[in-house]
């Protein structure tokens, strides 16, 4: 699902117009981005948690040239799914 498909699906499930739905989605993403940038965790019951984690520096080796490169530490967003989401995915998805 891409951005436009998400707006269409949300608009169909609510009484909001597509324009209102797009504005709401942009505001939601903006607030979430700001909170994560401030180092806070965002949690949605029955969905999961978004949090910032520090990825330590590591050594990378290019497979073709064998050149070693040091990758500096950085902050990344981590998502941990809730048990409810995990169960729902596993019951609907066949391997």
KEVOZA-883812 format. One record per residue (C-alpha): x, y, z; residue number from 1. Coordinates in Angstrom, 3 decimals. Layout:
<nodes>
@c1: X&c2: Y&c3: Z&nr: NUM
...
</nodes>
This chain:
<nodes>
@c1: 0.000&c2: 0.000&c3: 0.000&nr: 1
@c1: 1.351&c2: 3.411&c3: -0.894&nr: 2
@c1: 0.507&c2: 6.887&c3: 0.410&nr: 3
@c1: -2.423&c2: 7.544&c3: -1.950&nr: 4
@c1: -3.919&c2: 4.104&c3: -1.342&nr: 5
@c1: -3.711&c2: 4.672&c3: 2.418&nr: 6
@c1: -5.522&c2: 8.012&c3: 2.099&nr: 7
@c1: -8.228&c2: 6.414&c3: -0.031&nr: 8
@c1: -8.693&c2: 3.529&c3: 2.434&nr: 9
@c1: -8.824&c2: 5.842&c3: 5.467&nr: 10
@c1: -11.234&c2: 8.184&c3: 3.711&nr: 11
@c1: -13.532&c2: 5.259&c3: 2.869&nr: 12
@c1: -13.623&c2: 4.128&c3: 6.518&nr: 13
@c1: -14.296&c2: 7.587&c3: 7.935&nr: 14
@c1: -16.667&c2: 10.400&c3: 7.115&nr: 15
@c1: -13.746&c2: 12.621&c3: 6.101&nr: 16
@c1: -13.035&c2: 13.806&c3: 2.575&nr: 17
@c1: -9.811&c2: 12.770&c3: 0.867&nr: 18
@c1: -8.371&c2: 16.252&c3: 1.446&nr: 19
@c1: -9.228&c2: 16.167&c3: 5.154&nr: 20
@c1: -7.830&c2: 12.641&c3: 5.436&nr: 21
@c1: -4.584&c2: 13.699&c3: 3.759&nr: 22
@c1: -4.225&c2: 16.682&c3: 6.107&nr: 23
@c1: -4.855&c2: 14.443&c3: 9.127&nr: 24
@c1: -2.327&c2: 11.858&c3: 7.952&nr: 25
@c1: 0.315&c2: 14.528&c3: 7.286&nr: 26
@c1: -0.268&c2: 16.021&c3: 10.748&nr: 27
@c1: -0.011&c2: 12.574&c3: 12.351&nr: 28
@c1: 3.256&c2: 11.780&c3: 10.592&nr: 29
@c1: 4.598&c2: 15.229&c3: 11.488&nr: 30
@c1: 3.817&c2: 14.788&c3: 15.194&nr: 31
@c1: 5.281&c2: 11.268&c3: 15.218&nr: 32
@c1: 8.456&c2: 12.466&c3: 13.478&nr: 33
@c1: 8.892&c2: 15.306&c3: 15.955&nr: 34
@c1: 8.404&c2: 13.014&c3: 18.963&nr: 35
@c1: 10.895&c2: 10.458&c3: 17.633&nr: 36
@c1: 13.383&c2: 13.242&c3: 16.837&nr: 37
@c1: 13.119&c2: 14.294&c3: 20.493&nr: 38
@c1: 14.001&c2: 10.743&c3: 21.581&nr: 39
@c1: 10.556&c2: 9.770&c3: 22.788&nr: 40
@c1: 8.810&c2: 6.429&c3: 22.269&nr: 41
@c1: 5.467&c2: 6.203&c3: 20.468&nr: 42
@c1: 3.177&c2: 3.337&c3: 21.424&nr: 43
@c1: -0.104&c2: 2.188&c3: 19.916&nr: 44
@c1: -2.048&c2: -0.375&c3: 21.897&nr: 45
@c1: -2.711&c2: -3.529&c3: 19.832&nr: 46
@c1: -0.218&c2: -2.338&c3: 17.176&nr: 47
@c1: 3.274&c2: -1.774&c3: 18.588&nr: 48
@c1: 5.954&c2: 0.688&c3: 19.675&nr: 49
@c1: 8.294&c2: 2.945&c3: 17.732&nr: 50
@c1: 11.484&c2: 3.915&c3: 19.531&nr: 51
@c1: 14.914&c2: 5.355&c3: 18.815&nr: 52
@c1: 17.915&c2: 3.081&c3: 19.286&nr: 53
@c1: 21.607&c2: 3.717&c3: 18.864&nr: 54
@c1: 23.331&c2: 1.501&c3: 16.320&nr: 55
@c1: 26.971&c2: 1.061&c3: 17.331&nr: 56
@c1: 29.807&c2: 1.617&c3: 14.880&nr: 57
@c1: 30.755&c2: -1.456&c3: 12.903&nr: 58
@c1: 33.175&c2: -2.684&c3: 10.307&nr: 59
@c1: 31.819&c2: -3.386&c3: 6.834&nr: 60
@c1: 33.603&c2: -5.388&c3: 4.137&nr: 61
@c1: 32.749&c2: -4.825&c3: 0.475&nr: 62
@c1: 32.281&c2: -8.350&c3: -0.944&nr: 63
@c1: 33.756&c2: -7.656&c3: -4.381&nr: 64
@c1: 36.824&c2: -5.614&c3: -3.415&nr: 65
@c1: 37.332&c2: -6.727&c3: 0.207&nr: 66
@c1: 37.789&c2: -3.057&c3: 1.166&nr: 67
@c1: 37.000&c2: -2.515&c3: 4.838&nr: 68
@c1: 34.995&c2: 0.533&c3: 5.850&nr: 69
@c1: 34.138&c2: 1.763&c3: 9.331&nr: 70
@c1: 30.460&c2: 2.666&c3: 9.550&nr: 71
@c1: 29.926&c2: 5.344&c3: 12.229&nr: 72
@c1: 27.319&c2: 5.004&c3: 14.987&nr: 73
@c1: 23.867&c2: 6.395&c3: 14.287&nr: 74
@c1: 20.355&c2: 6.563&c3: 15.660&nr: 75
@c1: 17.685&c2: 4.425&c3: 13.982&nr: 76
@c1: 13.950&c2: 3.935&c3: 14.447&nr: 77
@c1: 12.993&c2: 0.514&c3: 15.753&nr: 78
@c1: 9.481&c2: -0.974&c3: 15.653&nr: 79
@c1: 8.392&c2: -3.722&c3: 18.001&nr: 80
@c1: 5.048&c2: -5.239&c3: 17.148&nr: 81
@c1: 2.479&c2: -6.028&c3: 19.809&nr: 82
@c1: 1.395&c2: -9.581&c3: 20.513&nr: 83
@c1: -2.075&c2: -8.741&c3: 19.149&nr: 84
@c1: -0.626&c2: -7.610&c3: 15.803&nr: 85
@c1: 1.702&c2: -10.610&c3: 15.687&nr: 86
@c1: -1.190&c2: -13.025&c3: 16.221&nr: 87
@c1: -3.368&c2: -11.306&c3: 13.616&nr: 88
@c1: -0.576&c2: -11.413&c3: 11.009&nr: 89
@c1: 0.195&c2: -15.067&c3: 11.690&nr: 90
@c1: -3.436&c2: -16.196&c3: 11.484&nr: 91
@c1: -3.995&c2: -14.471&c3: 8.123&nr: 92
@c1: -0.657&c2: -15.213&c3: 6.477&nr: 93
@c1: 0.239&c2: -18.606&c3: 5.085&nr: 94
@c1: 3.856&c2: -19.538&c3: 4.557&nr: 95
</nodes>
